[in-house]
Every structure is written in structure tokens, then in C-alpha cells.
């Protein structure tokens, strides 16, 4: 047995990205009213930037989306990518394990 990680093919990588994209897009769209093309751009940026909107983009998108919607989007992407059953190792990237627990 080998501990080496096998790199994903281009098609596999594209499938994973689209799967994550569709999951986050549907979750945020169900909860907040954000224009479709703006939400699509925000989801792509979050997925490309480890779950965060870049500061420059954040300033632009806060004009068109609620701060709560942006925070929820980032939380969804971070949880999907780095959470307990996420796509990436939590040891490799910074995330808080208790950030998703229910408030008491």
C-alpha cells in the first residue's frame, strides 16, 4: 500500500468543482435573495480562494448582497471544503471545528 495521493484528472477536477459549485449555489439561493449572476460569481470566487471572498471583491459585492448572505456563502464553502467530511484535509488548512455547532 502507498500513502501517496493520486492526482485527479482534469475531468475529475472539473466534476468536483461543479459539484461543489452546485451544492453551495443551491444552499445560498434557497436562503437569500441574491441576483443569480452575482451569486454565481461569488460562489466561484469563494471556491477559488479557499472559502473567502477577496477583500477587493467583497467591497464590490456588499453593494448588491446582504452581509449575512456573504457570511453564509463563505461558511457553506468553508464547511464543504474543509469541514469534517470536506474535500481537503483540515490539518492542511485553517478552520475551526466548532464553528458549525448549534448555539446553546
C-alpha positions in Angstrom: 0.0 0.0 0.0 1.1 3.5 -0.7 0.4 6.7 1.1 0.9 8.8 -2.0 -2.0 10.9 -3.2 -3.1 10.2 -6.7 -3.7 13.5 -8.6 -7.1 13.9 -10.0 -7.5 14.1 -13.8 -8.7 17.2 -15.4 -12.2 15.8 -15.9 -12.4 14.7 -12.2 -11.3 18.1 -11.0 -13.9 19.8 -13.1 -16.6 17.4 -11.8 -15.6 18.1 -8.2 -15.6 21.8 -8.8 -19.0 21.7 -10.5 -20.4 19.5 -7.7 -19.2 21.9 -5.0 -20.4 24.9 -7.1 -24.0 23.5 -7.5 -24.2 22.5 -3.8 -23.2 25.9 -2.5 -25.3 27.8 -5.1 -28.5 25.9 -4.2 -28.0 26.4 -0.5 -27.4 30.1 -0.6 -30.1 30.7 -3.3 -32.6 28.9 -1.1 -31.9 31.1 1.9 -31.1 34.5 0.4 -32.3 36.7 -2.4 -29.2 37.5 -4.4 -29.2 38.0 -8.2 -28.2 34.8 -10.0 -25.2 36.1 -11.9 -23.8 37.8 -8.8 -24.3 34.8 -6.7 -22.7 32.6 -9.3 -19.6 34.9 -9.4 -19.4 35.0 -5.6 -19.5 31.2 -5.4 -16.8 30.8 -8.0 -14.6 33.3 -6.2 -15.1 31.6 -2.8 -14.3 28.2 -4.2 -11.2 29.5 -5.9 -10.0 31.4 -2.8 -10.3 28.7 0.0 -13.8 29.8 1.1 -13.3 33.5 1.3 -14.2 36.4 -1.0 -11.1 38.5 -1.7 -11.2 41.9 0.0 -11.5 43.8 -3.2 -14.4 41.7 -4.4 -16.1 41.8 -1.0 -16.3 45.6 -1.2 -18.0 45.3 -4.6 -20.4 42.5 -3.6 -21.5 44.1 -0.4 -23.2 46.8 -2.6 -25.5 44.1 -4.0 -25.8 41.3 -1.4 -26.5 41.3 2.3 -23.6 40.9 4.7 -25.4 37.8 6.1 -25.7 36.3 2.7 -21.9 36.7 2.1 -21.1 35.3 5.5 -23.4 32.3 4.9 -21.8 31.7 1.5 -18.3 31.7 3.0 -19.5 29.4 5.8 -21.0 26.9 3.3 -17.9 26.9 1.1 -15.5 26.5 4.1 -17.6 23.7 5.6 -17.9 21.9 2.3 -14.2 22.2 1.5 -12.6 21.9 5.0 -15.2 20.6 7.3 -15.2 17.1 8.9 -16.2 15.4 5.7 -14.7 18.0 3.5 -12.8 17.8 0.3 -9.5 18.9 1.8 -7.6 18.0 5.0 -8.4 20.2 8.0 -4.7 19.8 9.0 -3.6 21.4 5.8 -5.8 24.5 6.1 -7.0 26.6 9.0 -10.6 26.1 10.0 -12.5 25.9 13.3 -14.1 22.5 14.1 -16.6 24.1 16.5 -17.7 26.9 14.1 -20.7 24.8 12.9 -22.1 23.7 16.2 -25.5 24.8 17.2 -25.7 27.7 19.6 -26.9 26.8 23.1 
